Amino acid sequence: MAKKVAVSACLSGKNCRYNGEPKGNPELIEKLEKEGCEIVYFCPEDTCFGTPREAMDLTVTDEGVKALTKFTKTDRTGPIADYACEFFDKHKEIDLFIGKARSPSCGVATGKLYDEEGNLISEKEAGIMAAEAKARGIDAVDDEEVE
């Protein structure tokens, strides 16, 4: 049975990043295909908010860590968390989650966390969807860490 791998859609070359710019990782996709993996692509931000969209940051608030848009400070946490739950409920047999490094949604261990004044607190956080993958016990890694 093929290994089932959830992969951030932007890594496939799909222009779904906040600014619509490509950020593909063709070497990673080719490696997974050569290994016979079944790839399931996802993008909570594009699905929930469209592309292009205002960029987001992980921000510590009185209610916990939130994904807030950079300029308008709109809380986008709920839709991303709902998307993640629906995705993992639908794809229960995911063996590996590969997120886009530094993404506030998909970054596994490279997300930047800020305080409400915009001061950087950490650069080693999990994004909203990556945190859900980890909470479900799914092996998770940033794309830049795949060997």
C-alpha distance (Angstrom), angle and dihedral (degrees) to the residues before:
residue distance angle dihedral
M1 . . .
A2 3.80 . .
K3 3.77 120.2 .
K4 3.83 109.0 -106.5
V5 3.80 112.1 -137.2
A6 3.81 127.2 -172.7
V7 3.82 108.8 -147.7
S8 3.81 131.3 -174.3
A9 3.82 104.8 -106.6
C10 3.80 93.1 -133.1
L11 3.81 88.1 66.7
S12 3.82 88.9 64.0
G13 3.80 89.0 60.0
K14 3.82 95.2 -100.0
N15 3.80 108.6 147.2
C16 3.79 95.3 -126.7
R17 3.80 100.3 123.8
Y18 3.80 117.1 119.8
N19 3.82 92.3 -96.2
G20 3.81 96.2 39.0
E21 3.81 91.3 -116.1
P22 3.81 118.5 138.0
K23 3.80 118.4 -108.4
G24 3.78 102.2 169.4
N25 3.76 127.0 162.4
P26 3.82 103.2 -154.6
E27 3.82 92.8 171.9
L28 3.80 90.7 59.1
I29 3.81 93.8 47.4
E30 3.82 91.1 47.2
K31 3.82 90.8 50.0
L32 3.83 92.0 51.4
E33 3.80 91.7 47.3
K34 3.83 92.0 48.8
E35 3.80 89.0 51.6
G36 3.82 88.6 54.5
C37 3.80 94.5 -116.0
E38 3.78 120.8 163.2
I39 3.81 104.0 -127.1
V40 3.79 121.0 -151.2
Y41 3.80 111.4 -170.7
F42 3.79 123.3 -150.4
C43 3.80 139.2 177.5
P44 3.79 116.9 176.4
E45 3.80 94.1 -178.7
D46 3.81 96.8 51.9
T47 3.81 92.1 42.7
C48 3.80 94.2 48.1
F49 3.81 102.7 34.4
G50 3.82 108.9 14.6
T51 3.80 128.9 -128.5
P52 2.97 129.8 -48.5
R53 3.81 100.2 31.9
E54 3.77 139.1 151.5
A55 3.80 112.5 -73.1
M56 3.80 119.1 -111.3
D57 3.78 138.1 -143.9
L58 3.78 132.1 -159.7
T59 3.79 104.5 -114.2
V60 3.79 132.1 -174.8
T61 3.82 109.1 -128.1
D62 3.80 134.3 169.6
E63 3.83 86.3 -93.0
G64 3.82 94.4 51.1
V65 3.80 132.7 -97.5
K66 3.80 112.7 -14.5
A67 3.80 135.2 179.9
L68 3.81 101.7 -123.4
T69 3.79 125.9 179.5
K70 3.80 112.0 -110.4
F71 3.78 100.0 -120.2
T72 3.80 110.4 18.3
K73 3.84 93.3 34.7
T74 3.82 91.0 -136.2
D75 3.81 111.5 170.6
R76 3.81 108.8 -121.4
T77 3.81 96.4 168.1
G78 3.82 98.3 103.5
P79 3.81 99.0 55.4
I80 3.82 91.8 44.9
A81 3.81 92.4 48.5
D82 3.82 91.0 47.1
Y83 3.82 91.0 49.3
A84 3.82 90.4 49.8
C85 3.81 92.9 50.7
E86 3.80 92.3 47.5
F87 3.82 91.5 46.8
F88 3.81 94.6 51.0
D89 3.81 92.6 41.6
K90 3.82 88.8 54.4
H91 3.82 94.5 43.0
K92 3.80 101.8 41.5
E93 3.80 94.2 158.4
I94 3.83 98.2 63.4
D95 3.81 109.1 141.9
L96 3.80 98.3 -175.2
F97 3.81 136.8 17.9
I98 3.82 116.9 -152.4
G99 3.79 112.9 -169.9
K100 3.77 132.0 -173.0
A101 3.78 107.7 -98.7
R102 3.82 115.2 -109.6
S103 3.82 93.8 12.0
P104 3.83 114.2 140.5
S105 3.81 86.6 -141.3
C106 3.79 105.4 34.6
G107 3.79 108.2 18.1
V108 3.79 108.6 118.1
A109 3.81 103.1 -163.0
T110 3.81 104.9 -11.8
G111 3.81 104.1 67.2
K112 3.77 117.0 130.0
L113 3.80 116.1 -125.5
Y114 3.80 121.5 -157.8
D115 3.78 135.9 -173.8
E116 3.80 118.9 -123.3
E117 3.81 90.6 -92.0
G118 3.80 90.5 58.4
N119 3.80 97.5 -105.4
L120 3.81 115.0 146.2
I121 3.82 111.5 -114.6
S122 3.81 102.3 170.7
E123 3.80 142.3 -4.6
K124 3.81 95.8 -160.3
E125 3.80 104.1 73.5
A126 3.79 132.2 125.4
G127 3.80 117.7 -119.9
I128 3.80 120.7 -124.1
M129 3.84 97.1 -91.9
A130 3.80 94.2 37.4
A131 3.80 89.7 53.1
E132 3.82 89.4 54.2
A133 3.82 90.8 51.1
K134 3.78 90.6 51.0
A135 3.82 92.1 45.8
R136 3.81 88.1 55.9
G137 3.79 91.3 53.0
I138 3.81 95.3 -109.2
D139 3.80 115.3 150.0
A140 3.79 105.5 -111.7
V141 3.78 134.3 -171.0
D142 3.79 139.3 165.9
D143 3.81 115.3 -109.4
E144 3.80 91.4 -115.2
E145 3.81 90.6 58.9
V146 3.81 97.2 55.2
E147 3.78 110.2 109.7
